[in-house]
Amino acid sequence: MICRLLLALLLAGCAAPARADWASCLAGLQKTAAAAGVDQATIQSATGNLEPNDAASFIGQQPEFTTPIWDYMAALVDEERVTEGRQKLSEYAQPLAVARERFGVDAATLVAIWGVESDYGKGFGWRPVVQSLATLSCMANRRADAFRGEFVAAMKILANGDVRPEEFTGSWAGAFGHTQFMPTTFLRMRVDLDGDGHSDIVGSVPDALGTTANYLRKSGWDASQPWGFEVKLPENYSGPSGRGTRHPMATWASRGITRVDGQPLGGGSAALIIPADNTGPAFLVTRNFDALYTYNNAISYALAIAVLSDRLRGRPGIQTPWPTDDPGLSRLERKELQTLLQQRGYPIGNIDGVLGTKTREAIADFQERAGMKRDGRAGQKVLQGLRAR
């Protein structure tokens, strides 16, 4: 009992300064928003009773940097996403044509970004944007100044009426809408493609597609160029690689690099990227790939969009196998894995293909029982093991 009392007193003593720090920081954010021209009614409505959330705990855990690329690609470029993407190309043919005419970005690229960012509008993220950005501004261990700028931009979006407050939800980092823009980027790039007087990337697919096309154009998109293509490296290749190693196509040809489809490399210049190692897939990429990269600053992310856009055009996906003996799972296979785990009595929650904590813990337990390496990773070996049992 004494230990419990001491613990309660200790926790109470820690909580009071933390709460004071939060209140002080939030007051500073409110003052900054007011100085930027946001009206007091909007500020009080959005932040009057605001409490922090868990956003700061996700810093440094982005899947683009923590997930093996074969897992990342398998989940984002699967038959389910390709099939639905082709349906969206038809359903939104008119606004996609307008976006291409105005900004010079093709329909397949825009729909691929939409598919990767929010699964065609099915996954905006559920955290209130203002709450997440206030939390990150006050509690993040890095980039706090950048998040403060995003917070002020989010308040301006509410004041402008671009998004209804109850719909202003997004990722832990504050990205929102069909194509997941950060607030400052949205304010710079917003487009009212449907002509209703507002740029609403939450409630209007045309506005989201138009804003995305505008962003890519201003990021250097060139309609006359492809994003790039898969290539075959000569055996024991040891030459330059990396997104910054741009050379004329003739230079790459002289090093023995060829397209996997047998076509000539063509003209212009490109950089060579090798996402895994020299035995896996390799790609020559143009500045259009760089434009995709700026959306999220990750090779795996840009490659997922590029390959999905090719699949939407009817082209094949990546031809060279990834250098692993345990490839990743598509979303359909992830759902099957979850179903099989649930049938074995694991309480994993919803069968949704999302590998949350409960699913990873169940996988790890199954791996240990089956004599596999215990790492909680959902790969083909685990799925096959569950099928066999």
C-alpha beads as a LAMMPS data file, in Angstrom:
LAMMPS data file: protein, C-alpha beads

389 atoms
388 bonds

1 atom types
1 bond types

-500.0 500.0 xlo xhi
-500.0 500.0 ylo yhi
-500.0 500.0 zlo zhi

Masses

1 110.0

Atoms # bond

1 1 1 0.000 0.000 0.000
2 1 1 2.842 2.389 0.903
3 1 1 4.548 1.626 -2.415
4 1 1 1.338 2.345 -4.275
5 1 1 0.897 5.632 -2.417
6 1 1 4.466 6.688 -3.182
7 1 1 4.001 5.783 -6.846
8 1 1 0.777 7.800 -7.035
9 1 1 2.459 10.809 -5.476
10 1 1 5.392 10.496 -7.865
11 1 1 3.141 10.284 -10.903
12 1 1 1.107 13.247 -9.721
13 1 1 4.272 15.268 -9.283
14 1 1 5.382 14.449 -12.842
15 1 1 1.981 15.089 -14.383
16 1 1 1.593 18.639 -13.110
17 1 1 4.707 20.092 -14.828
18 1 1 3.920 18.172 -18.015
19 1 1 0.403 19.579 -18.109
20 1 1 1.726 23.080 -17.432
21 1 1 4.207 22.701 -20.285
22 1 1 1.409 21.584 -22.613
23 1 1 -0.844 24.497 -21.636
24 1 1 2.000 26.972 -22.077
25 1 1 2.989 25.577 -25.466
26 1 1 -0.620 25.480 -26.693
27 1 1 -1.119 29.098 -25.628
28 1 1 1.943 30.020 -27.672
29 1 1 0.548 28.191 -30.699
30 1 1 -2.759 30.008 -30.348
31 1 1 -0.951 33.346 -30.197
32 1 1 1.098 32.471 -33.290
33 1 1 -2.045 31.496 -35.208
34 1 1 -3.712 34.773 -34.254
35 1 1 -0.653 36.735 -35.395
36 1 1 -0.904 34.889 -38.738
37 1 1 -4.454 36.186 -39.213
38 1 1 -6.579 33.309 -37.925
39 1 1 -9.733 34.602 -36.234
40 1 1 -10.334 33.979 -32.532
41 1 1 -13.547 32.040 -33.141
42 1 1 -11.665 29.450 -35.226
43 1 1 -8.818 29.291 -32.711
44 1 1 -11.113 28.716 -29.731
45 1 1 -13.292 26.215 -31.570
46 1 1 -10.317 24.128 -32.714
47 1 1 -8.041 24.387 -29.669
48 1 1 -10.095 25.553 -26.681
49 1 1 -10.185 22.140 -24.980
50 1 1 -7.356 20.457 -26.864
51 1 1 -5.357 17.644 -25.269
52 1 1 -2.276 15.916 -26.756
53 1 1 -2.535 12.600 -28.609
54 1 1 -0.007 9.867 -29.460
55 1 1 1.384 11.462 -32.642
56 1 1 4.904 12.049 -31.303
57 1 1 5.394 8.322 -30.645
58 1 1 5.410 7.593 -34.400
59 1 1 8.391 9.759 -35.331
60 1 1 11.076 7.607 -36.950
61 1 1 8.724 4.662 -37.523
62 1 1 7.612 5.366 -41.103
63 1 1 7.268 2.069 -43.031
64 1 1 9.203 3.544 -45.975
65 1 1 12.322 3.374 -43.789
66 1 1 11.590 0.446 -41.458
67 1 1 9.962 -2.183 -43.721
68 1 1 11.847 -4.453 -46.155
69 1 1 11.158 -3.120 -49.621
70 1 1 9.710 -6.440 -50.846
71 1 1 7.122 -6.270 -48.059
72 1 1 6.388 -2.613 -48.780
73 1 1 5.931 -3.170 -52.515
74 1 1 3.895 -6.366 -52.104
75 1 1 1.342 -4.597 -49.907
76 1 1 1.024 -1.421 -52.008
77 1 1 1.194 -2.780 -55.553
78 1 1 -1.138 -5.769 -55.529
79 1 1 -3.920 -6.967 -57.805
80 1 1 -6.603 -5.463 -55.569
81 1 1 -5.142 -1.976 -55.871
82 1 1 -4.513 -2.367 -59.604
83 1 1 -8.081 -3.499 -60.306
84 1 1 -9.639 -0.683 -58.298
85 1 1 -7.254 1.847 -59.802
86 1 1 -8.348 0.936 -63.314
87 1 1 -11.941 1.457 -62.223
88 1 1 -11.028 4.917 -60.906
89 1 1 -9.371 5.800 -64.215
90 1 1 -12.724 5.234 -65.892
91 1 1 -14.885 6.752 -63.152
92 1 1 -12.897 9.996 -62.996
93 1 1 -11.864 10.201 -66.638
94 1 1 -13.224 13.746 -67.049
95 1 1 -11.405 15.478 -64.149
96 1 1 -8.283 13.459 -64.924
97 1 1 -8.393 14.754 -68.490
98 1 1 -8.792 18.339 -67.224
99 1 1 -5.842 17.870 -64.835
100 1 1 -3.685 16.554 -67.655
101 1 1 -4.650 19.441 -69.915
102 1 1 -3.900 22.073 -67.242
103 1 1 -0.839 20.562 -65.591
104 1 1 0.624 17.985 -67.991
105 1 1 0.452 15.006 -65.624
106 1 1 -1.011 11.742 -66.916
107 1 1 -4.021 10.032 -65.345
108 1 1 -2.233 6.811 -64.344
109 1 1 0.326 8.683 -62.253
110 1 1 -2.333 10.706 -60.425
111 1 1 -4.473 7.653 -59.687
112 1 1 -1.399 5.717 -58.521
113 1 1 -0.612 8.452 -55.977
114 1 1 -4.234 8.398 -54.845
115 1 1 -4.077 4.606 -54.439
116 1 1 -0.828 4.590 -52.476
117 1 1 -1.706 7.568 -50.282
118 1 1 -5.239 6.721 -49.165
119 1 1 -6.280 3.503 -50.950
120 1 1 -8.567 5.592 -53.184
121 1 1 -10.126 7.475 -50.302
122 1 1 -10.662 4.565 -47.915
123 1 1 -7.858 5.503 -45.521
124 1 1 -7.454 9.194 -44.745
125 1 1 -6.260 8.575 -41.212
126 1 1 -8.422 9.067 -38.133
127 1 1 -6.415 11.458 -35.967
128 1 1 -7.619 15.107 -35.844
129 1 1 -5.058 17.112 -37.806
130 1 1 -4.985 20.097 -35.441
131 1 1 -4.538 17.857 -32.407
132 1 1 -1.692 15.890 -34.007
133 1 1 0.151 18.999 -35.165
134 1 1 -0.221 20.702 -31.793
135 1 1 1.140 17.560 -30.117
136 1 1 4.081 17.361 -32.506
137 1 1 4.766 21.087 -32.109
138 1 1 4.982 20.750 -28.345
139 1 1 6.303 17.224 -27.809
140 1 1 8.274 16.107 -30.874
141 1 1 11.963 15.459 -30.263
142 1 1 12.805 16.877 -33.706
143 1 1 11.294 19.086 -36.411
144 1 1 9.160 20.936 -33.841
145 1 1 9.549 24.236 -35.720
146 1 1 8.317 22.635 -38.953
147 1 1 5.301 21.186 -37.161
148 1 1 4.481 24.622 -35.715
149 1 1 4.331 25.959 -39.250
150 1 1 2.040 23.095 -40.219
151 1 1 -0.186 23.820 -37.210
152 1 1 -0.656 27.451 -38.265
153 1 1 -1.375 26.343 -41.832
154 1 1 -3.977 23.875 -40.550
155 1 1 -5.686 26.665 -38.620
156 1 1 -5.756 28.786 -41.781
157 1 1 -7.383 25.916 -43.674
158 1 1 -10.152 25.773 -41.081
159 1 1 -10.563 29.551 -41.143
160 1 1 -10.805 29.495 -44.951
161 1 1 -13.544 26.866 -44.832
162 1 1 -11.594 24.527 -47.112
163 1 1 -12.358 21.538 -44.866
164 1 1 -15.153 21.010 -42.353
165 1 1 -13.739 20.662 -38.822
166 1 1 -15.337 17.257 -38.256
167 1 1 -13.702 15.951 -41.463
168 1 1 -10.253 17.383 -40.778
169 1 1 -8.557 14.102 -39.844
170 1 1 -5.431 12.514 -41.214
171 1 1 -2.177 10.730 -40.490
172 1 1 -0.184 11.007 -37.258
173 1 1 2.001 13.620 -39.004
174 1 1 -0.937 15.797 -40.077
175 1 1 -1.242 14.818 -43.756
176 1 1 -4.885 14.799 -44.886
177 1 1 -7.225 14.206 -47.788
178 1 1 -7.411 11.805 -50.728
179 1 1 -3.800 12.427 -51.671
180 1 1 -2.495 13.244 -48.179
181 1 1 -1.046 16.742 -48.304
182 1 1 0.613 18.463 -45.385
183 1 1 -1.216 21.735 -44.618
184 1 1 1.555 24.110 -45.791
185 1 1 1.914 22.237 -49.088
186 1 1 -1.838 22.235 -49.596
187 1 1 -2.033 26.000 -49.135
188 1 1 0.683 26.496 -51.767
189 1 1 -0.666 23.991 -54.300
190 1 1 -4.448 23.910 -53.825
191 1 1 -6.595 23.730 -56.938
192 1 1 -10.359 24.087 -57.259
193 1 1 -10.803 21.642 -60.135
194 1 1 -14.532 21.100 -59.631
195 1 1 -15.218 24.867 -59.733
196 1 1 -17.261 25.173 -56.531
197 1 1 -15.168 28.008 -55.099
198 1 1 -13.188 25.877 -52.625
199 1 1 -10.247 23.524 -52.897
200 1 1 -11.411 20.591 -50.791
201 1 1 -9.100 17.578 -51.040
202 1 1 -11.172 15.723 -48.443
203 1 1 -14.637 16.019 -49.996
204 1 1 -13.723 16.453 -53.673
205 1 1 -11.748 13.862 -55.641
206 1 1 -11.307 16.283 -58.600
207 1 1 -9.796 18.911 -56.284
208 1 1 -7.422 16.320 -54.808
209 1 1 -6.334 15.116 -58.255
210 1 1 -5.909 18.681 -59.524
211 1 1 -3.884 19.723 -56.479
212 1 1 -1.664 16.667 -56.898
213 1 1 -1.125 17.418 -60.581
214 1 1 -0.210 21.017 -59.733
215 1 1 2.280 19.789 -57.131
216 1 1 3.991 17.428 -59.585
217 1 1 4.193 20.087 -62.277
218 1 1 5.871 22.499 -59.857
219 1 1 8.180 19.684 -58.777
220 1 1 9.516 19.366 -62.323
221 1 1 7.222 16.812 -63.964
222 1 1 7.913 16.472 -67.710
223 1 1 5.048 14.948 -69.695
224 1 1 7.423 13.952 -72.499
225 1 1 9.403 11.600 -70.242
226 1 1 8.562 8.321 -68.466
227 1 1 9.357 7.935 -64.786
228 1 1 11.952 5.369 -65.791
229 1 1 12.084 1.609 -66.378
230 1 1 13.506 -1.612 -64.975
231 1 1 16.943 -2.606 -66.220
232 1 1 19.279 -5.582 -66.090
233 1 1 22.740 -5.082 -64.646
234 1 1 25.814 -6.843 -66.008
235 1 1 27.210 -9.553 -63.747
236 1 1 29.213 -8.205 -60.797
237 1 1 28.266 -4.601 -61.597
238 1 1 30.293 -2.197 -59.454
239 1 1 29.644 1.136 -61.175
240 1 1 27.858 4.228 -59.865
241 1 1 24.315 4.149 -58.539
242 1 1 21.985 6.327 -56.513
243 1 1 19.359 8.937 -57.260
244 1 1 22.006 11.637 -57.634
245 1 1 24.169 9.762 -60.165
246 1 1 22.585 11.130 -63.336
247 1 1 24.290 10.319 -66.652
248 1 1 23.293 10.191 -70.347
249 1 1 21.601 6.957 -71.396
250 1 1 24.568 6.275 -73.678
251 1 1 26.835 6.172 -70.627
252 1 1 24.666 3.573 -68.937
253 1 1 24.554 1.534 -72.151
254 1 1 28.345 1.616 -72.331
255 1 1 28.440 0.061 -68.854
256 1 1 26.441 -2.927 -70.099
257 1 1 23.064 -1.914 -68.642
258 1 1 20.041 -2.987 -70.692
259 1 1 16.271 -2.791 -70.324
260 1 1 14.597 -5.942 -69.051
261 1 1 12.093 -5.753 -71.906
262 1 1 14.837 -5.658 -74.548
263 1 1 13.981 -2.165 -75.784
264 1 1 16.749 0.440 -76.310
265 1 1 17.475 2.765 -73.406
266 1 1 16.523 5.793 -75.488
267 1 1 17.798 9.338 -75.109
268 1 1 18.074 11.854 -72.308
269 1 1 19.666 11.192 -68.936
270 1 1 18.820 9.051 -65.950
271 1 1 20.024 7.868 -62.563
272 1 1 20.481 4.233 -61.580
273 1 1 18.774 3.060 -58.402
274 1 1 19.286 -0.383 -56.864
275 1 1 16.807 -0.597 -53.958
276 1 1 18.101 -3.876 -52.476
277 1 1 21.329 -5.274 -53.915
278 1 1 22.811 -6.018 -57.337
279 1 1 21.019 -9.353 -57.607
280 1 1 17.599 -7.715 -57.205
281 1 1 15.620 -5.254 -59.341
282 1 1 17.360 -2.151 -60.681
283 1 1 15.930 0.900 -62.440
284 1 1 17.034 3.816 -64.560
285 1 1 14.923 6.772 -63.438
286 1 1 14.334 10.243 -64.878
287 1 1 13.557 13.526 -63.156
288 1 1 9.895 12.483 -63.065
289 1 1 10.911 9.890 -60.483
290 1 1 12.491 12.735 -58.507
291 1 1 9.146 14.568 -58.608
292 1 1 7.454 11.493 -57.107
293 1 1 10.240 11.214 -54.533
294 1 1 9.619 14.738 -53.243
295 1 1 6.106 13.692 -52.207
296 1 1 7.508 11.568 -49.370
297 1 1 11.329 11.547 -49.678
298 1 1 11.697 7.764 -49.879
299 1 1 12.884 5.539 -52.738
300 1 1 10.433 2.768 -51.790
301 1 1 7.509 5.213 -51.824
302 1 1 8.358 6.711 -55.223
303 1 1 8.948 3.246 -56.674
304 1 1 5.571 1.996 -55.442
305 1 1 3.804 4.866 -57.216
306 1 1 5.884 4.407 -60.374
307 1 1 5.264 0.661 -60.615
308 1 1 1.565 1.004 -59.763
309 1 1 1.198 3.634 -62.501
310 1 1 2.752 1.179 -64.985
311 1 1 0.346 -1.544 -63.893
312 1 1 -2.566 0.857 -64.392
313 1 1 -1.314 1.430 -67.964
314 1 1 -1.451 -2.308 -68.580
315 1 1 2.277 -2.877 -68.313
316 1 1 3.871 -5.635 -66.243
317 1 1 5.192 -5.033 -62.780
318 1 1 8.720 -5.667 -61.553
319 1 1 10.250 -8.602 -63.419
320 1 1 13.396 -9.350 -61.398
321 1 1 12.783 -11.206 -58.113
322 1 1 13.699 -9.456 -54.888
323 1 1 16.797 -10.915 -53.178
324 1 1 14.928 -12.817 -50.476
325 1 1 13.756 -16.380 -49.903
326 1 1 10.692 -15.097 -48.037
327 1 1 8.766 -12.600 -50.224
328 1 1 6.139 -10.244 -48.851
329 1 1 2.367 -10.655 -48.822
330 1 1 -0.317 -8.864 -50.774
331 1 1 -3.213 -7.404 -48.807
332 1 1 -5.390 -10.375 -49.769
333 1 1 -2.717 -12.733 -48.440
334 1 1 -2.406 -10.661 -45.266
335 1 1 -6.134 -11.046 -44.693
336 1 1 -5.806 -14.801 -45.214
337 1 1 -2.952 -14.875 -42.707
338 1 1 -5.064 -12.988 -40.163
339 1 1 -7.978 -15.363 -40.738
340 1 1 -5.767 -18.400 -40.159
341 1 1 -4.305 -16.873 -37.012
342 1 1 -7.791 -16.092 -35.713
343 1 1 -8.863 -19.674 -36.410
344 1 1 -5.967 -20.819 -34.219
345 1 1 -7.319 -18.720 -31.348
346 1 1 -5.229 -15.590 -31.610
347 1 1 -7.216 -12.421 -30.669
348 1 1 -5.994 -10.224 -33.529
349 1 1 -9.081 -8.035 -33.975
350 1 1 -10.393 -7.057 -37.399
351 1 1 -9.485 -9.023 -40.528
352 1 1 -8.347 -6.001 -42.525
353 1 1 -4.885 -6.773 -43.889
354 1 1 -3.336 -4.185 -41.560
355 1 1 -0.482 -5.675 -39.566
356 1 1 -1.043 -4.087 -36.187
357 1 1 0.505 -4.978 -32.849
358 1 1 -1.868 -7.876 -32.143
359 1 1 -1.223 -9.457 -35.546
360 1 1 2.559 -9.130 -35.197
361 1 1 2.460 -10.604 -31.681
362 1 1 0.373 -13.526 -32.944
363 1 1 2.798 -14.116 -35.812
364 1 1 5.753 -14.080 -33.422
365 1 1 4.074 -16.633 -31.131
366 1 1 3.229 -18.892 -34.076
367 1 1 6.796 -18.621 -35.388
368 1 1 8.205 -19.718 -32.051
369 1 1 5.805 -22.652 -31.800
370 1 1 6.586 -23.691 -35.387
371 1 1 10.359 -23.527 -34.916
372 1 1 10.766 -20.440 -37.109
373 1 1 12.757 -17.309 -36.443
374 1 1 10.686 -15.185 -34.065
375 1 1 10.477 -11.701 -35.596
376 1 1 6.732 -11.033 -36.048
377 1 1 7.159 -10.486 -39.799
378 1 1 4.354 -11.515 -42.154
379 1 1 6.048 -13.304 -45.058
380 1 1 5.300 -16.211 -47.345
381 1 1 6.933 -18.722 -44.982
382 1 1 4.577 -17.845 -42.140
383 1 1 1.555 -17.981 -44.439
384 1 1 2.597 -21.352 -45.838
385 1 1 3.219 -22.641 -42.326
386 1 1 -0.292 -21.597 -41.245
387 1 1 -1.808 -23.185 -44.352
388 1 1 0.018 -26.447 -43.717
389 1 1 -1.232 -26.634 -40.122

Bonds

1 1 1 2
2 1 2 3
3 1 3 4
4 1 4 5
5 1 5 6
6 1 6 7
7 1 7 8
8 1 8 9
9 1 9 10
10 1 10 11
11 1 11 12
12 1 12 13
13 1 13 14
14 1 14 15
15 1 15 16
16 1 16 17
17 1 17 18
18 1 18 19
19 1 19 20
20 1 20 21
21 1 21 22
22 1 22 23
23 1 23 24
24 1 24 25
25 1 25 26
26 1 26 27
27 1 27 28
28 1 28 29
29 1 29 30
30 1 30 31
31 1 31 32
32 1 32 33
33 1 33 34
34 1 34 35
35 1 35 36
36 1 36 37
37 1 37 38
38 1 38 39
39 1 39 40
40 1 40 41
41 1 41 42
42 1 42 43
43 1 43 44
44 1 44 45
45 1 45 46
46 1 46 47
47 1 47 48
48 1 48 49
49 1 49 50
50 1 50 51
51 1 51 52
52 1 52 53
53 1 53 54
54 1 54 55
55 1 55 56
56 1 56 57
57 1 57 58
58 1 58 59
59 1 59 60
60 1 60 61
61 1 61 62
62 1 62 63
63 1 63 64
64 1 64 65
65 1 65 66
66 1 66 67
67 1 67 68
68 1 68 69
69 1 69 70
70 1 70 71
71 1 71 72
72 1 72 73
73 1 73 74
74 1 74 75
75 1 75 76
76 1 76 77
77 1 77 78
78 1 78 79
79 1 79 80
80 1 80 81
81 1 81 82
82 1 82 83
83 1 83 84
84 1 84 85
85 1 85 86
86 1 86 87
87 1 87 88
88 1 88 89
89 1 89 90
90 1 90 91
91 1 91 92
92 1 92 93
93 1 93 94
94 1 94 95
95 1 95 96
96 1 96 97
97 1 97 98
98 1 98 99
99 1 99 100
100 1 100 101
101 1 101 102
102 1 102 103
103 1 103 104
104 1 104 105
105 1 105 106
106 1 106 107
107 1 107 108
108 1 108 109
109 1 109 110
110 1 110 111
111 1 111 112
112 1 112 113
113 1 113 114
114 1 114 115
115 1 115 116
116 1 116 117
117 1 117 118
118 1 118 119
119 1 119 120
120 1 120 121
121 1 121 122
122 1 122 123
123 1 123 124
124 1 124 125
125 1 125 126
126 1 126 127
127 1 127 128
128 1 128 129
129 1 129 130
130 1 130 131
131 1 131 132
132 1 132 133
133 1 133 134
134 1 134 135
135 1 135 136
136 1 136 137
137 1 137 138
138 1 138 139
139 1 139 140
140 1 140 141
141 1 141 142
142 1 142 143
143 1 143 144
144 1 144 145
145 1 145 146
146 1 146 147
147 1 147 148
148 1 148 149
149 1 149 150
150 1 150 151
151 1 151 152
152 1 152 153
153 1 153 154
154 1 154 155
155 1 155 156
156 1 156 157
157 1 157 158
158 1 158 159
159 1 159 160
160 1 160 161
161 1 161 162
162 1 162 163
163 1 163 164
164 1 164 165
165 1 165 166
166 1 166 167
167 1 167 168
168 1 168 169
169 1 169 170
170 1 170 171
171 1 171 172
172 1 172 173
173 1 173 174
174 1 174 175
175 1 175 176
176 1 176 177
177 1 177 178
178 1 178 179
179 1 179 180
180 1 180 181
181 1 181 182
182 1 182 183
183 1 183 184
184 1 184 185
185 1 185 186
186 1 186 187
187 1 187 188
188 1 188 189
189 1 189 190
190 1 190 191
191 1 191 192
192 1 192 193
193 1 193 194
194 1 194 195
195 1 195 196
196 1 196 197
197 1 197 198
198 1 198 199
199 1 199 200
200 1 200 201
201 1 201 202
202 1 202 203
203 1 203 204
204 1 204 205
205 1 205 206
206 1 206 207
207 1 207 208
208 1 208 209
209 1 209 210
210 1 210 211
211 1 211 212
212 1 212 213
213 1 213 214
214 1 214 215
215 1 215 216
216 1 216 217
217 1 217 218
218 1 218 219
219 1 219 220
220 1 220 221
221 1 221 222
222 1 222 223
223 1 223 224
224 1 224 225
225 1 225 226
226 1 226 227
227 1 227 228
228 1 228 229
229 1 229 230
230 1 230 231
231 1 231 232
232 1 232 233
233 1 233 234
234 1 234 235
235 1 235 236
236 1 236 237
237 1 237 238
238 1 238 239
239 1 239 240
240 1 240 241
241 1 241 242
242 1 242 243
243 1 243 244
244 1 244 245
245 1 245 246
246 1 246 247
247 1 247 248
248 1 248 249
249 1 249 250
250 1 250 251
251 1 251 252
252 1 252 253
253 1 253 254
254 1 254 255
255 1 255 256
256 1 256 257
257 1 257 258
258 1 258 259
259 1 259 260
260 1 260 261
261 1 261 262
262 1 262 263
263 1 263 264
264 1 264 265
265 1 265 266
266 1 266 267
267 1 267 268
268 1 268 269
269 1 269 270
270 1 270 271
271 1 271 272
272 1 272 273
273 1 273 274
274 1 274 275
275 1 275 276
276 1 276 277
277 1 277 278
278 1 278 279
279 1 279 280
280 1 280 281
281 1 281 282
282 1 282 283
283 1 283 284
284 1 284 285
285 1 285 286
286 1 286 287
287 1 287 288
288 1 288 289
289 1 289 290
290 1 290 291
291 1 291 292
292 1 292 293
293 1 293 294
294 1 294 295
295 1 295 296
296 1 296 297
297 1 297 298
298 1 298 299
299 1 299 300
300 1 300 301
301 1 301 302
302 1 302 303
303 1 303 304
304 1 304 305
305 1 305 306
306 1 306 307
307 1 307 308
308 1 308 309
309 1 309 310
310 1 310 311
311 1 311 312
312 1 312 313
313 1 313 314
314 1 314 315
315 1 315 316
316 1 316 317
317 1 317 318
318 1 318 319
319 1 319 320
320 1 320 321
321 1 321 322
322 1 322 323
323 1 323 324
324 1 324 325
325 1 325 326
326 1 326 327
327 1 327 328
328 1 328 329
329 1 329 330
330 1 330 331
331 1 331 332
332 1 332 333
333 1 333 334
334 1 334 335
335 1 335 336
336 1 336 337
337 1 337 338
338 1 338 339
339 1 339 340
340 1 340 341
341 1 341 342
342 1 342 343
343 1 343 344
344 1 344 345
345 1 345 346
346 1 346 347
347 1 347 348
348 1 348 349
349 1 349 350
350 1 350 351
351 1 351 352
352 1 352 353
353 1 353 354
354 1 354 355
355 1 355 356
356 1 356 357
357 1 357 358
358 1 358 359
359 1 359 360
360 1 360 361
361 1 361 362
362 1 362 363
363 1 363 364
364 1 364 365
365 1 365 366
366 1 366 367
367 1 367 368
368 1 368 369
369 1 369 370
370 1 370 371
371 1 371 372
372 1 372 373
373 1 373 374
374 1 374 375
375 1 375 376
376 1 376 377
377 1 377 378
378 1 378 379
379 1 379 380
380 1 380 381
381 1 381 382
382 1 382 383
383 1 383 384
384 1 384 385
385 1 385 386
386 1 386 387
387 1 387 388
388 1 388 389
